[in-house]
C-alpha cells in the first residue's frame, strides 16, 4: 500500500489549513519566521508610539536661540561634555534641531545639528513603517528594512562629520 500523496493545492501552499469538513480556511496571519503576528504588531505599535511621542515632545519645546540647550526645558541637565570640557558632544543641538524640524524650519534645524535633521527624517520613516506593520501584521520587504538600516548608519556618519566640523571651527 502506497502512502497518500500530500495535498499541494494552491490554497494549502499559500498557508491556509483544511478544517475537519475538508474546506480550505483562510490563511493564518503570521509575522516573522512563522511566529504569530500579534507580538509583532504590539512591538511595532510601541515603536511607533515612542517615535511619534518624541516628535510631539520636540514640537512642544521652544527651540533655544543658542542652537543647543532645548533639552533643558524637559528638566534635563546641561550637556556633561560642555560642562566638563567646554566642547560640544555629537548630540549637542539635537533636541533644538528636532524642535525646529517639527515646525518645518529646515535651515535653523540644520544649523543646530545636521545629524538631528537626518535622525528626525529617519524617526518619521521608521514610525510610518511601524504603523504599516501594525496594519498588516507583516514586516516590510528586506529592501525597505535594508534602506532603513543604511539610513541609520548614514545618520550616524553625518552626525560625526557635523560634530567634527563644529569642533574644527
Secondary structure, 3 states (H helix, E strand, C coil): CCCCCCCCCHHHHCCCCECCCCCECCCCCECCCCCEHHHHHHHHHHHHHHHHHHHHHHHHCCCCCCCCCHHHHHCCCCCHHHHHHCCCCCCCCHHHHHHHHCCCCHHHHHHHCHHHHHHHHHHHHHHHHHHHHHHHCCCCCHHHHHHHHHHHHHHHHHHHHHHHHHHHC
